[in-house]
Amino acid sequence: MRTKSKSVKINEKEFIKKFKSFSKHQTWTKDKHDKKEELFSFISEFENIQFLINYHNNPFGFSQKSWELKKYKVPHNKLGHLKKYRDMKVLLLNIGKKNMFKLEIIALPIE
């Protein structure tokens, strides 16, 4: 059985549309949970990296607020988790606190 290969870069406009559809709900209703699953399903179709960062001195300027989205240009000399995305633009999605001092981030390369 063949598995579908993951596309490398995500379409930014399509992602933003799905993200806004999810984030427009103020409270965690069934509809918001469904939109979250839809968003994660969409993300899983593309290449991505999930990693943890310290929220006190993170290089991306994330606050402790969950579901924060930022666009980031990865420098050509970047080390660490984003090394494979050097000289590319990525969307960074803060999906929440993993523990008392760590934020869980998803990095998605964009077209």
trRosetta pair geometry for C-beta under 8 A, 3 or more apart (Angstrom, degrees):
i j d omega theta_ij theta_ji phi_ij phi_ji
4 45 7.9 -28 113 -141 130 83
6 45 6.5 163 -133 167 79 39
6 46 5.9 123 -178 -142 100 19
6 47 5.2 125 126 -58 126 68
7 10 7.5 120 99 -82 111 49
7 45 6.7 18 25 141 100 86
7 46 5.3 -42 72 -111 86 76
7 47 7.2 -120 96 -7 43 84
8 46 7.3 24 133 -161 10 83
8 47 5.0 -5 -137 11 46 133
8 109 6.3 -27 152 72 80 133
9 46 7.2 -30 137 -156 10 122
9 47 7.6 -19 -58 43 32 105
9 109 4.8 -80 -108 110 77 97
9 110 6.0 77 -168 -174 100 12
9 111 4.7 122 133 -67 132 68
10 14 7.5 -129 170 68 84 103
10 15 5.3 54 148 -52 125 133
10 43 7.6 -17 -100 -124 146 57
10 46 4.4 30 -74 -150 93 175
10 48 7.9 30 -38 -71 128 101
10 91 7.1 -68 68 23 131 126
10 108 4.7 -4 9 165 139 123
10 109 6.9 137 12 78 81 52
10 110 5.8 -48 66 -104 81 61
10 111 7.3 -128 82 -17 35 85
11 14 4.1 49 92 19 114 115
11 15 6.5 166 85 -16 59 87
11 110 7.8 71 -150 -150 10 78
11 111 5.9 -1 -107 7 51 129
12 15 5.7 -60 -148 38 29 111
12 16 6.2 29 158 -19 67 107
12 91 6.8 154 -119 -53 88 128
12 110 4.5 45 -67 -156 104 127
12 111 6.4 -129 -11 43 91 82
13 16 5.8 -53 -145 36 30 110
13 17 6.4 35 154 -23 63 105
14 17 5.6 -51 -151 32 31 116
14 18 6.6 26 154 -13 64 105
14 42 7.8 -152 136 -170 104 134
15 18 5.9 -60 -152 40 32 106
15 19 6.0 31 152 -20 68 110
15 42 7.2 165 -110 133 70 129
15 43 7.9 75 -127 -85 107 77
15 91 6.5 -177 118 27 154 171
15 108 7.0 165 -118 104 160 155
15 110 7.7 -103 23 -109 145 104
16 19 5.5 -54 -141 39 31 113
16 20 6.2 31 159 -18 66 105
17 20 6.1 -55 -147 36 25 107
17 21 6.5 29 152 -22 60 107
18 21 5.5 -52 -149 34 33 116
18 22 6.6 32 152 -17 64 105
18 35 7.8 170 -177 -171 74 88
18 38 6.7 -142 -158 122 113 102
18 39 5.3 152 146 -104 112 79
18 42 5.5 -30 179 31 175 169
19 22 5.7 -57 -154 37 32 110
19 23 6.0 13 158 -7 69 114
19 39 6.5 89 -90 -128 56 128
19 69 6.2 49 179 -64 156 154
19 93 7.7 -138 -114 -112 131 126
20 23 5.9 -61 -131 47 31 100
20 24 6.1 46 164 -40 66 100
21 24 6.4 -42 -146 12 22 114
21 35 5.7 -154 123 -145 90 126
21 38 7.9 -49 100 90 128 135
22 25 7.0 -66 176 22 38 103
22 32 6.8 90 -163 -152 66 70
22 35 4.0 172 -104 138 72 117
22 36 5.9 105 -144 -75 123 54
22 38 7.5 -165 -75 66 106 100
22 39 5.0 -10 -55 -45 149 138
22 67 7.8 -142 118 -146 115 132
23 67 6.0 160 -102 158 109 133
25 28 7.7 99 128 -94 119 28
25 29 6.1 -119 -170 31 133 102
25 31 6.2 176 -96 96 147 102
25 32 3.9 -146 96 -83 153 108
25 35 6.8 156 2 31 132 146
27 32 7.1 -159 98 -8 44 151
28 32 5.3 -120 -135 80 42 137
28 33 6.6 64 -175 -54 83 89
29 32 5.0 102 49 6 68 99
29 33 7.2 -126 100 -1 39 88
30 33 5.6 -55 -151 37 35 113
30 34 6.3 38 150 -21 66 105
31 34 5.6 -53 -150 35 32 114
31 35 6.4 32 152 -18 65 105
32 35 5.6 -52 -146 37 34 112
32 36 6.4 41 151 -24 65 102
33 36 5.6 -49 -149 31 32 115
33 37 6.7 32 152 -16 63 103
34 37 5.8 -54 -152 36 32 110
34 38 6.3 34 149 -20 65 107
35 38 5.4 -52 -146 37 34 116
35 39 6.3 39 152 -22 65 103
36 39 5.6 -52 -149 34 31 113
36 40 6.4 26 154 -13 65 106
37 40 5.9 -55 -145 41 31 108
37 41 6.1 36 153 -23 64 107
38 41 5.6 -53 -146 36 29 115
38 42 6.4 32 153 -20 62 105
39 42 5.7 -55 -151 35 30 113
39 43 6.4 30 152 -19 65 106
40 43 5.5 -49 -143 36 35 113
40 44 6.3 39 156 -25 65 104
41 44 5.8 -53 -148 30 29 113
41 45 7.4 37 150 -28 58 98
42 45 6.1 -51 -166 17 35 114
42 46 7.9 6 150 1 61 105
43 46 6.4 -78 -166 44 40 98
43 48 5.9 6 174 -28 95 161
43 93 8.0 -92 -107 35 142 154
43 106 6.4 2 -168 164 146 153
43 108 6.7 -105 -141 -81 92 134
44 48 7.8 -83 -100 25 34 127
46 108 6.1 55 106 -146 131 108
46 109 8.0 -146 162 51 117 76
47 108 7.7 137 89 -139 59 64
47 109 6.5 2 83 25 107 109
48 106 5.5 3 175 -175 129 96
48 107 6.3 159 -161 77 73 51
48 108 4.9 -26 -106 -90 101 76
49 81 5.7 156 144 175 142 102
49 82 7.3 -171 62 -88 151 57
49 84 7.7 141 -52 48 140 120
49 85 8.0 -125 5 -23 133 124
49 106 7.3 156 80 -156 44 50
49 107 4.6 -7 57 52 95 106
50 104 6.5 3 -173 -176 100 96
50 105 7.0 164 -151 84 53 48
50 106 5.2 -22 -96 -99 78 72
50 107 7.8 -172 -78 16 30 72
51 81 4.3 -58 -40 -115 166 157
51 104 7.7 170 90 -150 26 57
51 105 5.7 -21 66 61 73 96
51 107 7.3 4 18 -5 105 111
52 98 5.6 -59 -114 18 118 152
52 102 4.4 -1 -173 -174 116 125
52 103 6.8 149 -154 71 62 41
52 104 5.8 -34 -96 -96 72 59
52 105 7.3 152 -104 15 21 84
53 58 4.5 79 140 -118 129 114
53 59 7.8 -108 -155 22 144 76
53 60 7.4 89 86 18 171 113
53 62 7.5 109 80 37 130 132
53 102 6.8 142 69 -152 27 72
53 103 5.4 -23 62 57 82 94
53 105 5.9 22 3 -9 111 130
54 57 6.0 9 98 48 116 71
54 58 6.1 -174 77 -66 58 81
54 101 5.8 -12 -138 153 79 100
54 102 6.4 -51 -94 -99 44 62
54 103 7.8 57 154 13 5 85
55 58 5.8 -27 -125 -21 32 121
55 62 6.5 -86 -131 95 84 101
55 63 7.6 42 -170 171 113 24
55 64 5.6 71 173 -89 154 73
55 97 7.4 -41 -35 -106 144 93
55 101 6.4 -152 26 -174 90 52
55 102 7.0 162 -20 -132 89 12
55 103 4.8 99 -73 -29 99 111
56 101 6.9 -25 -16 -157 104 98
58 61 7.1 -127 91 -20 92 18
58 62 5.4 -18 81 36 147 95
58 103 6.8 -29 -66 35 155 129
60 70 5.9 151 174 74 110 154
60 72 6.1 -54 -125 -85 104 142
60 92 5.7 -88 -155 104 154 167
60 105 7.6 113 29 -119 158 150
61 70 7.1 136 67 -107 97 160
62 65 7.8 -139 -180 51 80 74
62 68 5.7 145 -140 83 92 141
62 70 7.1 -122 -77 -10 84 136
62 92 7.7 -111 -64 128 119 125
62 94 4.9 134 -145 -73 138 144
62 103 5.8 -163 108 115 145 174
62 105 7.5 -140 -39 -88 160 114
63 68 6.6 139 43 -67 82 162
64 97 6.7 8 -163 -65 86 117
64 103 7.5 -147 -126 -81 49 114
65 68 5.2 94 92 -52 97 118
65 94 7.3 87 90 96 63 139
66 94 6.4 -144 -141 122 39 94
66 95 6.6 9 -160 166 92 27
66 96 3.9 12 -119 -93 118 76
66 97 7.0 -87 -73 -8 100 71
67 93 7.5 -15 -140 -172 44 90
67 94 6.8 -78 -11 84 8 78
67 95 6.8 42 -77 -124 56 42
67 96 7.3 17 -33 -58 67 80
68 93 7.6 159 80 -155 46 46
68 94 4.2 10 51 41 91 122
69 91 6.5 -14 -165 -174 97 101
69 92 7.2 153 -156 81 47 54
69 93 5.4 -9 -105 -105 78 73
69 94 7.6 -136 -65 20 36 77
70 91 7.5 153 81 -159 40 55
70 92 4.8 -15 63 59 91 103
70 94 7.9 46 2 -18 100 99
71 89 6.3 0 -176 -176 98 109
71 90 7.6 163 -155 85 54 39
71 91 5.9 -34 -100 -102 64 64
71 92 7.6 175 -93 16 14 80
71 110 7.5 -39 -133 12 99 151
72 89 7.1 155 81 -156 40 61
72 90 5.4 -23 66 64 92 86
72 91 7.7 140 20 -111 80 16
72 92 5.3 34 -2 -15 126 119
73 88 7.8 -167 -149 102 57 27
73 89 5.4 -34 -97 -98 66 75
74 78 5.0 -72 -178 -1 91 158
74 82 5.0 -151 -122 154 128 123
74 85 4.6 115 5 110 164 93
74 86 5.5 -119 122 -112 115 30
74 87 6.7 -56 84 -2 88 20
74 88 5.6 10 36 56 115 67
74 89 7.5 -173 4 -96 79 22
74 90 6.0 48 -35 -1 110 114
75 78 4.9 132 62 -48 79 91
75 86 7.1 -35 101 -142 40 79
75 87 7.8 4 170 -67 21 53
76 86 5.3 73 -137 179 41 109
76 87 5.0 34 -91 -59 81 97
77 86 7.5 91 -30 -134 14 122
78 82 5.2 -43 144 94 141 102
78 83 5.8 -160 106 -96 85 50
78 85 7.6 -27 74 74 145 75
78 86 5.5 -172 39 -99 101 83
79 83 5.7 9 -145 -83 32 109
80 83 6.1 158 60 -37 35 95
81 107 7.0 143 133 4 114 146
82 85 5.0 -61 -171 48 79 109
82 86 7.6 123 135 -63 81 56
82 90 6.8 -129 -137 11 118 158
82 107 6.1 -145 -97 -151 95 169
83 86 6.4 -7 -172 -43 43 101
85 88 4.5 -97 -176 56 79 121
85 90 5.3 30 165 -54 156 128
85 107 6.8 -130 -7 150 158 130
85 109 5.5 -161 -124 -85 116 106
88 109 5.3 -15 147 -137 141 108
88 110 7.9 154 163 43 95 61
89 109 7.4 108 81 -156 50 62
89 110 5.2 -49 101 54 99 104
90 107 4.9 5 169 -170 141 93
90 108 6.1 147 -163 71 82 38
90 109 5.3 -50 -100 -94 83 47
90 110 6.4 155 -121 -2 26 87
91 107 7.4 156 77 -154 48 46
91 108 4.7 -14 55 61 96 99
91 110 5.5 85 -25 -50 95 119
92 105 5.6 -17 -167 -167 96 115
92 106 7.4 154 -155 77 46 48
92 107 5.6 -14 -101 -100 73 73
93 105 6.9 142 73 -159 47 59
93 106 4.6 -14 59 56 103 98
93 107 8.0 -169 21 -73 72 29
93 108 7.2 28 -4 0 110 110
94 103 5.4 -30 -146 176 104 126
94 104 7.4 118 -160 75 55 51
94 105 5.8 -30 -98 -100 58 75
95 104 5.1 -48 62 93 96 103
95 105 7.3 164 10 -103 82 22
95 106 6.1 53 -25 -11 119 106
96 103 7.2 -170 113 -149 20 70
96 104 5.9 2 65 41 63 104
97 100 7.5 32 175 -109 126 11
97 102 6.8 117 -161 80 66 54
97 103 6.0 -52 -100 -100 53 59
97 104 7.5 120 -159 1 7 85
98 102 4.5 -37 52 97 108 110
98 103 6.9 139 -1 -145 89 8
98 104 4.7 105 -55 -47 105 101
99 102 5.2 41 43 33 84 104
